[in-house]
Amino acid sequence: MLVQGQNREDVRQHNLSIVLRMLHLRGSVSRSELTAVTGLNRSTISDLVSELEELKLAHETDGAVASGVGRPSHMVSAVENVVAISVHTEFDATTVGVVSLSGKVLSKKRLLSSGKPTPENSVKLAAKEIARLRSEMKSDVRIAGVGIAVPGQVRVSDGVVRLAPHLGWVEVPLGPMMSQATGLPVFLDNDASLGCMAERNFGSARELSDVVFLYAGSGGIGGGAIVDGHQLRGAAGYAGELGHVRISAGNAKDYSGLSGTLESLVRRDDLLDIFKFDSAADEELDAEIGSTKSAKAIKLLNEQIDALGLGLSNFVNIFNPQVVVLAGFLTSLFRFDEERLINRMREGALGAAHERVVIRSAELGSDLLMFGAAELPFGDLISRPSNAKLTTPKGKGAK
C-alpha cells in the first residue's frame, strides 16, 4: 500500500535509500540481513541491489556466508571508488581528506596556516589541496561533493558561516566560495554537530538512542545531543552549543564573549601555552598531557577536569543520556584522570540521572571530522541514489 502523496518512483527511491544507507553505515551486509532489517521481500531486495550495482554504488562479493537454513546469502557492500572530500577549518590549520562511501578515510593532510586565516585564504588553501587530490585519483573515482566542518554557527541552507568567533568570521558565504573554487557541490555544518553524527554512525555512540557529545578544538567547545534517536538541532539549526553553559561566576570570557562558561575555563590555548606549543595536532597535545611531570601543568589539567566535570553534570541532569562521548582534547583530559572527572560529574548530578551514565572517549580520534564532514555529501547522495550527480576527478559529470 502506497503512502498518500507517494507514487511508485517515490517508494523505489526511498527503498534504494534505505538499502544504501545500511551498506554505508554497516559495511558489508548479507542479502538475508537486508531482507530481515528492512522488512522488504527477497525479490525486492534483489531488484534494489541490482539497481545499486547498475548505478555503481554497490557490489556483491564473490564470497558467500551461510544465513542459517537454505542457500548461502551473498555479501553486499558500498563501493570504495565513490568518495567525499572532507575539509575542517581551524584557527591554526586546515585539514583536507578523502572518505569512501564504504566508510574508510583514504587520505588526510593537515595544512598549517600562517597567521589568523581569512575565509579567502582558507578556501584557497583547501582548494589547492583538493585539486592535488583530484589529480592523483584514478579515472573511475566519482566525487559526491565537499563537506566542510566549521568551528562556528552555520546556516546550512545556503552554506553561510554566521559566526565563527575564534576565526573572526561573520556572515561568510563559505559554501558558495568553496564551490566556485573547486567546481564541486559543497555542504557545511558546525564541526561539533558533525562530530556528534559521526560518533553516532560509526563510533562510540553507534546504535545508542540517548547521547551527549562534547567536542573541543582550537575553535572552542561545542557539542550535540541525541534524544530518543534524534539529534537535536533547534528551531534555526544552532542547537548544541554546550560549551556556552555557564558554570562559574568568574569573569573569564569564552570566544563568543560570554563569561564563566565551560568554554572559558577549558581552553586548548591554555594547554598549548603551558606546554610551549605554537600549534599542535591533538595527538601531539595528548602525548604531552600523558607524559607531563610539571606541577604547573598538572594544576591546570586538574582545574580543567574539574570544570569539565561540572559542565557534564549539567548535561547529565538535563538529558539523562546513556553515554557521554568526549572528543578533541577532552579525550586527553579524561585519560589523564578518569576517576577525578567521573567524581566531579557525579558531585553535581542527581543520583538517579547519573547512575547509569557511561563516559567514553570518541572512537574515531583524529578522523572524527573527516567522517563527519563526509556525511554531508554522502547524505545527499544516499537520499536520492538514482538521481545523484557525481563528478569525475577531471570535473565531468558521472552517473
C-alpha positions in Angstrom: 0.0 0.0 0.0 1.4 3.4 -1.0 1.6 6.2 1.5 -0.6 9.1 0.5 1.3 11.5 -1.7 3.8 8.9 -2.9 4.0 7.2 -6.2 5.9 4.1 -7.2 9.0 6.2 -8.1 9.0 7.8 -4.6 8.7 4.3 -3.0 11.6 2.9 -5.2 13.8 5.8 -4.4 13.0 5.5 -0.7 13.8 1.8 -0.7 17.1 2.3 -2.6 18.0 4.9 0.0 17.3 2.6 2.9 19.5 -0.2 1.5 22.3 2.2 0.5 22.3 3.7 4.0 22.6 0.3 5.6 25.6 -0.5 3.3 27.2 2.8 4.1 26.8 2.5 7.9 27.4 -1.2 8.4 29.9 -2.1 5.7 29.2 -5.5 4.1 25.7 -6.8 4.7 24.2 -10.1 3.5 21.1 -10.1 1.4 19.3 -12.1 4.0 20.1 -9.4 6.6 18.9 -6.6 4.3 15.6 -8.6 4.0 15.3 -9.0 7.7 16.1 -5.4 8.7 14.2 -3.6 6.0 11.1 -5.9 6.1 11.2 -6.0 2.3 10.8 -9.3 0.5 13.7 -11.1 -1.1 12.8 -10.3 -4.7 12.5 -6.6 -3.9 15.9 -6.7 -2.2 17.4 -8.5 -5.2 16.0 -5.8 -7.5 17.3 -3.0 -5.3 20.8 -4.5 -5.0 20.9 -5.0 -8.8 19.9 -1.3 -9.4 22.6 -0.1 -6.9 25.1 -2.3 -8.8 24.0 -0.7 -12.1 24.4 2.7 -10.5 27.9 1.6 -9.5 27.2 2.4 -5.8 27.3 -1.2 -4.5 28.8 -4.5 -5.4 28.4 -8.1 -4.3 31.5 -10.0 -3.2 32.4 -13.4 -4.6 32.4 -15.0 -1.2 29.2 -16.1 0.5 28.1 -16.6 4.0 25.7 -19.1 5.4 22.5 -17.5 6.5 21.2 -20.3 8.7 19.0 -22.5 6.6 18.8 -22.9 2.8 21.1 -21.3 0.3 24.0 -19.1 1.4 23.5 -15.3 1.2 26.0 -13.2 -0.8 27.5 -10.1 0.9 26.7 -6.7 -0.5 29.0 -3.7 0.1 29.1 0.0 -0.8 31.8 0.8 -3.4 35.1 2.4 -2.4 35.5 4.5 -5.5 32.6 6.8 -4.7 34.2 9.4 -2.3 33.5 12.6 -0.5 36.2 15.3 0.2 36.2 16.5 3.8 37.5 19.9 5.0 38.0 21.0 8.6 38.8 24.7 9.1 40.6 25.7 12.3 42.4 28.7 13.6 45.9 27.1 13.1 45.3 24.6 10.3 43.0 23.3 7.6 42.6 19.5 7.3 41.6 18.0 4.0 40.8 14.3 3.5 39.1 11.8 1.2 36.5 9.4 2.6 34.9 6.5 0.7 31.2 5.6 0.6 32.3 2.2 2.1 33.4 4.0 5.3 37.2 4.5 5.1 39.4 7.5 5.4 41.5 7.1 2.3 43.8 10.1 2.8 44.2 13.1 5.1 46.5 16.1 5.3 46.8 18.8 7.9 47.8 22.1 6.3 49.2 24.7 8.7 48.0 28.3 8.5 50.3 31.2 8.8 48.6 33.8 10.9 44.9 34.2 11.5 43.2 32.6 8.5 40.8 34.7 6.4 38.0 33.0 4.6 39.7 33.7 1.2 43.0 32.1 2.4 41.3 29.1 3.9 39.3 28.5 0.7 42.5 28.9 -1.4 44.5 26.5 0.8 41.8 23.8 0.8 41.0 24.2 -3.0 44.7 23.8 -3.9 44.9 20.6 -1.9 41.6 19.3 -3.4 43.0 20.0 -6.9 46.1 18.0 -6.0 44.0 15.1 -4.6 41.8 15.0 -7.7 44.9 15.0 -10.0 46.0 11.8 -8.2 42.7 10.0 -8.3 42.0 7.1 -10.6 39.7 7.7 -13.5 37.0 5.5 -12.2 36.6 7.6 -9.0 33.4 9.6 -8.6 33.1 12.5 -6.2 29.9 13.2 -4.2 31.0 16.6 -3.1 32.8 18.5 -0.4 31.8 18.6 3.2 33.2 21.3 5.5 33.3 21.2 9.3 33.3 24.8 10.7 34.0 25.8 14.3 31.1 28.1 14.5 27.4 28.7 13.7 26.4 27.7 10.2 23.3 28.4 8.2 23.1 25.0 6.5 20.6 26.0 3.8 22.9 28.3 1.9 26.4 27.5 3.3 26.9 30.8 5.2 29.0 30.9 8.3 27.0 33.2 10.6 29.7 33.4 13.3 33.0 31.6 13.9 34.3 33.7 16.8 37.8 32.2 17.1 38.4 32.7 13.4 36.8 36.1 13.4 34.4 35.2 10.6 31.0 36.8 10.4 28.4 36.2 7.7 30.8 34.5 5.4 29.4 32.6 2.3 31.9 29.9 2.7 29.9 27.2 0.8 29.5 29.3 -2.4 33.1 30.4 -2.2 34.4 26.8 -2.0 32.1 25.6 -4.7 33.3 28.4 -7.0 36.9 27.5 -6.3 36.5 23.7 -6.8 33.6 23.3 -9.2 32.1 20.8 -6.8 28.9 20.8 -4.7 29.7 22.0 -1.2 27.9 21.3 2.1 28.9 22.7 5.5 27.8 22.5 9.1 29.1 23.1 12.7 32.0 20.8 13.5 30.7 19.6 16.8 27.3 18.7 15.3 29.1 16.7 12.6 31.3 15.0 15.2 28.2 14.0 17.1 26.7 12.5 14.0 29.9 10.7 13.1 30.3 9.1 16.5 26.6 8.0 16.4 27.0 6.5 12.9 30.5 5.0 13.2 31.9 5.4 16.7 31.4 5.2 20.5 27.7 6.0 20.3 26.8 3.7 17.5 23.2 2.4 17.8 22.5 4.3 21.1 19.5 6.5 21.3 20.3 9.0 24.1 23.8 10.6 23.8 25.6 13.7 24.9 28.6 14.5 22.7 31.2 17.2 23.6 34.0 18.3 21.2 36.8 20.7 22.0 39.2 22.0 19.4 41.0 25.2 18.5 37.7 27.0 18.0 36.3 26.2 21.4 33.8 23.7 22.8 30.7 22.6 21.1 28.5 19.6 21.2 25.4 17.7 20.3 22.6 15.8 22.0 20.8 12.8 20.6 17.4 12.3 22.3 15.3 9.2 21.6 17.4 8.5 18.4 17.1 12.1 17.0 19.9 14.7 17.0 18.6 17.9 18.4 19.2 20.9 16.0 16.8 23.6 17.3 14.4 25.9 15.6 17.1 27.5 13.4 19.7 24.7 13.4 22.0 26.2 16.0 21.4 23.8 19.0 24.2 22.0 20.6 26.3 25.0 21.8 27.1 23.1 25.0 30.3 25.0 25.6 28.4 28.1 26.4 26.7 26.7 29.5 27.6 28.9 32.5 29.3 27.0 35.3 31.2 29.8 37.1 30.6 33.4 38.5 34.1 34.3 37.2 34.8 36.9 34.6 36.8 34.7 32.2 35.2 35.0 28.8 34.9 32.4 26.0 35.4 33.0 22.3 31.9 34.4 21.9 32.4 36.9 24.8 30.3 35.1 27.4 31.8 34.9 30.9 32.0 31.9 33.3 31.2 29.3 30.7 32.6 25.8 30.2 34.5 27.1 27.1 36.0 29.9 29.0 37.5 27.6 31.6 38.5 24.6 29.5 40.7 26.1 26.8 43.0 24.4 24.3 45.1 27.6 24.0 45.9 27.5 27.8 47.3 24.0 27.3 49.3 25.0 24.3 50.7 27.8 26.2 51.8 25.8 29.3 53.4 23.1 27.0 55.0 25.9 24.9 53.3 24.9 21.6 52.6 27.4 18.9 50.4 24.8 17.2 49.8 21.1 17.7 47.7 18.3 16.4 45.5 16.6 19.0 47.9 13.6 19.0 50.9 15.8 19.9 49.0 17.5 22.7 47.7 14.2 24.0 51.3 12.8 24.2 52.4 15.9 26.1 49.5 15.7 28.6 50.0 12.0 29.2 53.7 12.3 30.0 53.9 15.6 31.8 55.5 15.8 35.3 55.2 19.6 35.5 53.4 20.7 38.7 52.1 23.8 36.9 50.7 21.8 34.0 49.1 19.2 36.4 47.4 22.0 38.3 46.0 23.4 35.1 44.9 20.0 33.9 43.1 19.3 37.3 41.3 22.7 37.0 40.1 21.9 33.5 39.0 18.4 34.6 37.0 19.9 37.5 35.3 22.5 35.2 34.6 19.8 32.6 33.1 17.5 35.3 30.8 20.4 36.4 29.7 21.0 32.9 29.0 17.3 32.3 26.9 17.2 35.5 24.6 19.8 33.9 24.2 17.8 30.7 23.5 14.6 32.6 20.8 16.4 34.7 19.2 17.8 31.5 19.4 14.9 29.1 19.9 11.8 31.2 21.9 10.1 28.5 23.1 6.6 28.1 26.6 7.8 27.3 28.6 11.0 27.2 31.2 10.9 24.4 34.2 13.2 24.7 36.2 14.3 21.7 39.1 16.5 20.7 41.5 17.4 23.6 38.7 16.5 26.1 39.7 12.9 25.5 43.2 13.7 26.8 41.7 15.3 29.9 39.6 12.2 30.5 42.5 9.8 30.1 44.7 12.0 32.4 42.4 11.3 35.4 39.3 9.4 34.6 38.4 9.0 38.3 38.6 12.7 39.0 36.4 13.6 36.1 33.7 11.0 36.9 33.7 12.1 40.6 33.3 15.7 39.6 30.4 14.8 37.3 28.7 12.8 40.0 29.1 15.5 42.6 27.0 17.9 40.5 24.5 15.4 39.0 21.3 14.0 40.5 21.9 10.4 41.6 19.1 8.9 39.5 20.3 10.8 36.4 23.9 9.7 36.6 23.7 6.2 38.0 23.7 4.5 34.5 25.7 7.1 32.6 28.9 5.9 30.9 31.7 8.4 29.9 33.6 7.3 26.8 36.3 8.8 24.6 35.4 9.3 21.0 36.3 6.2 19.0 37.1 8.0 15.7 40.1 10.0 17.0 41.6 12.4 14.6 39.4 11.1 11.8 36.3 12.3 13.6 35.6 15.3 11.4 36.7 13.7 8.2 33.9 11.2 8.7 31.5 13.9 10.0 32.1 16.3 7.1 31.8 13.5 4.5 28.4 12.6 5.8 27.0 15.8 4.3 27.6 15.0 0.6 27.0 11.3 1.3 23.7 12.2 3.0 22.7 14.0 -0.2 23.7 11.1 -2.4 22.0 8.5 -0.2 18.7 10.4 -0.1 18.3 10.1 -3.9 20.7 7.4 -5.2 19.3 7.1 -8.7 19.3 10.9 -9.3 22.6 11.8 -7.6 25.0 13.8 -9.7 28.6 12.7 -9.1 31.7 14.3 -10.5 34.8 12.6 -12.0 38.3 13.7 -10.9 38.6 15.7 -14.1 35.5 17.7 -13.3 33.0 16.0 -15.6 29.6 14.7 -14.5 29.2 11.0 -14.0 26.5 8.6 -13.1 
